[in-house]
Amino acid sequence: MSTTVDAHRLERNAVGLAPTLFQSITHMAPAAAVAFSIIVGVPYAGGSIPLAVLLALIACLFVAVSIGQLARHLPSAGGLYTFSSRGLHPYVGFLVAWGFMLAEPLVAPLLYLIFGNELAANLTSHFGWPTWLWAPFAAGAGLIVWFLTYRGIRLSTRTGVALGTFEIVVFLALALTLVVAAGSNNTLSVFGPNTGNTKGWGSVFPGMIFAILAFIGFEASLPLAEEVKEPRKTIPRAVFLSALLIGLFYLFCYYAATVYFGPSKMADPKNGFVFLNGGDPWSGLAQAVWGPGLGLLAGGALPAFALLGTVATIVVVTIYILTNLSNLVFYLRERRGEFNLLSNGIVPIVGSLIFLPALIAAFGIDFAGLGIVPLSPPSNLAPLIIGIWMVAGIALLIYFVARKPERIADTGRIFLDDADVARTR
């Protein structure tokens, strides 16, 4: 009965490719990712931060391929936990869902806080307004998002398209201006591992953690599977294109910033990129090449969200690796006749291997003599927080297995097909 009611509440065939694509893009929050996420990796990777972004892009594209392969047969609003449940085991699906319960709620509040801090800081510096206004501004941002979501999928996705396009255009224009202003300083050395850092690959991999953080959400269109037109085609395209297009956007922005600022100075402990303009480097770059008025569009003070970002990244990277493995195992076990060596074999394996160094670095583990740079406090507390959360999840899993095993089995349901069956009845 509940499934039938839910089916009537959903807007079938409500959105096409473009709004679905921007569902993922706006969840990634490209401007905030450029100004606040990737920048945390600069003190580690230094002038090689574009290389860290490139590696994150490649790894996420491989995950996008795995998602596309699984979505062909499992177009479910359950998303990645359904994939892991069907591809690997319902127990794994449950723990993936439990991990998302820790990581996903961190994303929206961080963005609301960024919005509140940005608006309050600019109003304080220009008009003398009180700084405590960041709190109501952040709450207001949350209410606006709630209202758009409540009004329906069409309004929320159209708003996402408009705002997402605006922020991307602003940063692309700034990045293009920086590349032109850099002139003869443009160089491909920023894609080498030893540019402007102390440990080479040992510095790049910790920087890659925060580059991956910027990609979190490219799979956010998956829950729209029950509301998009032709979900088996639209969802895979939206996931892959969001990772590709925004990944190239990140790459261009940080290439531009690095060659303009100077690769050798990016990680300087006293005068590095993160200290520019009082810890507001992107606004400082905009003011340098556009003047003091347009600089307000590029971002504000860098908030201390490295810890929460690291927690989210470790959880989501683990889930991405499990998604890759689900692609491999699902096709070997349930679709052997459709198994493709490239998309169901090489892509998930290589994609997982690219993620592993960043994941290991997030735990502060040095390997292969690379001299991995450990994460600074408070980011180094992330593994402890995740460990406590997952122990609680395993305990809950044991309880459900013993008392209510049917709830674990539900993680493997294909909700789109279930809704279709209910509607037919």
N, C-alpha and C positions, 0 to 999 in steps of 0.2 A: 504493500500500500504506500509506504513512504517513498519508494522508488518512483511510483506513478506520479505522486504529488510533485516530487522534485523535477520530473521530466516536464510537467506542465509549466513549472516556473521558469525553466530555461528558454532562451530565445534561439530556437533551432535555425540554422543557416543565417544567423544575424550578421556575421562579419566575414569579410574576405581576407585576402593575403595581406594587404597594406595595414589595416588595423591590427591584425594578428601579429604581424612583424613588429609593430610599435608597442604591442603589449610587452614583448621581450625587451625592446630597446629602452622603453621608459622604466622598466624594472631595473635595468642595469644603471640607469641615471648617468648617462655619459659625461655630462659636464661635472657632476660631483665626483665621478670616478677619476677624471683627469686632475681636478683640483685638490682632491682629498685622499684618494686611495693609492694610486700609483706613486704619488709623491713620497709616501712613507717608505717606499723601496729605494728611493734615490740615495740616501746615506749609505746603503749597502752596495748597490750596483754601480753607483757613480755615473760616469760617462757611458757605461754599458747598459743603462736602463732601457734604451730602445731594444737591445738584444733580449732582455728579460721579458719585455712586452711581446716581442716576436715569438718567443718560445711559448708563452702563455696562449697566444693566438692559435698557434699550430695545435697545441694540446686540446684547446677548446673546440677547434674545428673537427678534430677526430672524435671527440665526444658527441658533437652535433651529428656526425655521420652515424654513430651508434644509435643515437636517439631516433634519427630518421628511419633506420632499419627496423627498430623495435616498434615505432609508431605505425609502421605499415600494417602490422598485425595486432597491435595492442593500443589502439587510439583511445586512451582513457584519461578522464580527468584526474585519475590517481597519479599520473605522471611517473616520476622516476621510481617511486616506491613500488608501483605496480610492475614496472620493468624488472626490478631486482627480485620481486616476489615470484614472478613467473619465470624469469631467466635463471635465477639461482635457487632460492628457497624462500617460502613464506616467512621463515624466521629472519632472514636477511632483509626482506621487505619491511618487516615490522621495525627493525633497528634503523633502517634508512628513514622511515617516517619519524621515528623518535629523534634521529639526528636533525632532521629538518625542523622539528619543533624547537630545537635550540637555536639553529642558525637563521631560519627565515624571519622570526620575530625581531631579530636584531637589525634587519635591513631598513625597514620603514622608519623606525624611531631615529636611526642615525641620520636619515635624509631629512626628517622633520627638524632635528636639532641643527643640522647644517643650515637649513632654510632660516630657522629662527635666529641663529647666530649671525648669519650673513646680513639679514635685514636689520637686526638691532645694531650691529657694528657700524653699518653704513649710516643709519639714522643718527647714531650717537656722534660719529665723527663729523657729519655735515650739518646737523641741526641741534646737537646737544641733547637729544632724547635720552632717557635713562636706559642703562644697559640691561636691566632686568626684564625688559620687554621681549627678550629672546624666548622666554617661557610661553607667554600667550601667543606669540607668533608661531612657535612650533606646534602648539595645540591647535591653532587655527589651520595650519597646513594639514594636520591629521583630519580635521573636520571636513576640509574641502575634499580630500581624497575619499573619505567615507561617503560624502554626499554624491560625488560623481559615480562611485560604485553602486550606491543605492538606487540611483536613477536608471541604471541599466547599462548593459554592455556597449551599446552603440555610443552613448554620450561619453562614457569613460574612455573608450578607445579613440574616439575622434579628438577628444581633448589631449590625449597622449600623443597623437600624431602631430597636432599643432605645436604643443610645447616642446616635444622632443625635437622636432625640426628646427625650431628657433634656437635652442641651446647648441645644437650641433653646428648650425650655420655660423653662430658667433665664434665658436672655438676654431672652426676650420678657417675662418677669415683671419683670426689672430695668428694661427699657426702658419698660414701662407705668408702673412706679413713678416713673421719672424724669420722664415726661410729666406725671403728676399733680403731682409736687413742683414742676415748673417753673411751674405755675399760669398767671398772666397773661403769662409770658415766652414762651409758645408762639407761634410766628410762622411765616408762610409765606415770609418774606424769605430763609430759608436755601435756597430753591429759585431765588434770583436769583444771577447770576454775580458780583456785586460786594460780597457780604456778608463782611466780615471778612478781606479779602485785598487785595493791592496792585495786581494786574494784571487783575482781572476774568476774562475768558475765558482770558487768558494764564496765570492761576493755576489755573483749573478744570481745564484739559486735562492738566497734569502730575499733578494730584490724581486724575484719572480713570484714570491708568495703574494705580494701586494699587487702585482700585475694581474694575477689570477683573481684576486679580490674584485678587481674592476669588472671582470666578466661575469661574476655571479648574477644570475637572473636571465641569461640568454635563453634558458629553457622555460621561461615563465609563461610562454604561450601554450604549454602543454595542458593546463587546466581548462583551456578554451575548447578542448576537443569536442565537447558536446554542443558548442554554439557556433562553430565555424562551418563554412561551406567546404565540402570535400575534405574532411579532417585528415584522411590518410595521405593526402597530397599537400594540403595547406600547412599543416603543423610541421612536418619535416623541413619544408622550404623556409618557413618563418624562423625556425630554430637555427638552421645553418646560415641563412642570410644575416640574422642579427649578430651572430658571432663573427662572421666575416666582415660585414660593413663597419660595425663598431670597433672591431679589432684593428682594422686599417685606420680608422679614425684615431684611436689611441696611439697607434704607431706613428702616424704623421705628427700628432700633437707633441709627443715626447721627442721625436727626432728634431722637430723645430725648436723646442725649448732647449735641448741639449746643445745643438750647434750654435744657437744664438748666445746662450749663457757661457758656453765653453766646457767641453767634455772633461777637461782636467780639473775644473773647479767644482763640478757638480756635488761631489761628496766631501768637500772641504769641511772639517769639523767646526770651523768658526765663521767662514764666509761662504758656505755652500749654498746650493739652490734653495734649500728649505728655509734659509735665514733671510732670503731676499725680501725686501719690503716688510721687515718686521714679522717674518713668518707667513707672509701672504704673497708668494712668488708669482702666481699667475696674474694677480691684479697688478703687481709691479711690472711684469713684462708688458701688459696691456698699456699701462701708463707710459712706459718707455717708448713704445712705438705708435700709440694712438693718442696719447695725451691723457690728462687727469680725468676726463669725463667718461669716456668709454671704458676705462679700466674697471668701473664698478660692475660690469657685466661678467667679468672673468672669475670672480670668486672672492672670498674674504679670508679671515683668520683660519689657520689650520687647526681643527679641533683634535683633541687627544682621543681618537677612537681606534688607535692601533690595536689595543687589546681585543676589543669586540670584533674588529675586522679580522684579526688572526684566528679567533675562535671560529668565525663563520667560514673562513677560507679552509681551515683544516677539515672541518666537517664536510663541506661541499666538495672539496677535492677528493676525499675518500668516497663520497657518493658518486662522483664522476667516474672514478676508477671502477667501482662496482657496476656502473651502467655499461662501461666498456666490456667488462667481463660478462654481463648479462647478454649483450649482443652476441658474443662468441658462443656462450653455452646454449642460449635459446635456439640459435640456428642449428647447432650441432645436435641438439636433443629433439626439437620439435619441428624444424624445417630443414632437415638434412638435404632434401632435394633442391632447395633454394640457396644453399650455402655458397657464398662467394669468397674466394680466398682473400681478395683485397678488402672489401667492405666489412666482412664478418670475421676475418682472421687477422690480417696485418694491421688494419686501422685500430681495432681495440687493443691489440698488444702493444703496438708502438705508442699509441696515445697514452696508455697507462704508464709506460716507461718514461715518457717525457714528464709526467706529473710527479713521479716518485722522488726525484732529487729535491724538488721544492717541498714536498710533504715531509721528507726526512729532515730537511733543513729547518722546517717549522718546529720540529721537536728538539732542535739544537744538537743534532747528531752529526759529527764529522765523519766522512767516509772517503775512501779512495785517495786519501792524502790530499784532498782539495783545500783543506783549511777552512771549512765552512764557518762563516761568521755567525756566532749565536745571536738570537734576537735579543734586543734590549728590553729591560723592564718598561712597562708591565706586560709587553707582548709575550714574554717567556712564561707567563702564567697560564697561557691558553691551553696547553696540553693537560694541566692539572684540572682545570675547569671541565674540559671535555671528558676526561677520565671519570670524574665524579658523576657527570650526567649520564654517561654510557653505562656505568655500573648500575645506576638506578634503572635504566632502560632494560638491561639484562634481567634484573630482578623482576621487573614488571612482565617481561616476556615469559619468564619461568612461571609466574602466577597464571597468566592467560593460558599457557600450554596445559597447565594442570587443571584449571577450573573452566575456562571458556575458549577452547581451541578453535571454535568456529570464527571468532574474531580475528584470529591470525590468518585463517584461510581467506577471509574477506580482502586482505591486502592484495590478492592476486586477481580480483574481479576486474573485468573489462567493463567499466561503467557505461560506456557508450552503447555497447551491445545490450547490456542489461536494460537500459532505458528504452531502447528500441523494442525489446521484447515486451516490456511492461506496457508501452504505448499501443502495441499491436493487440495485446489482450484487452 
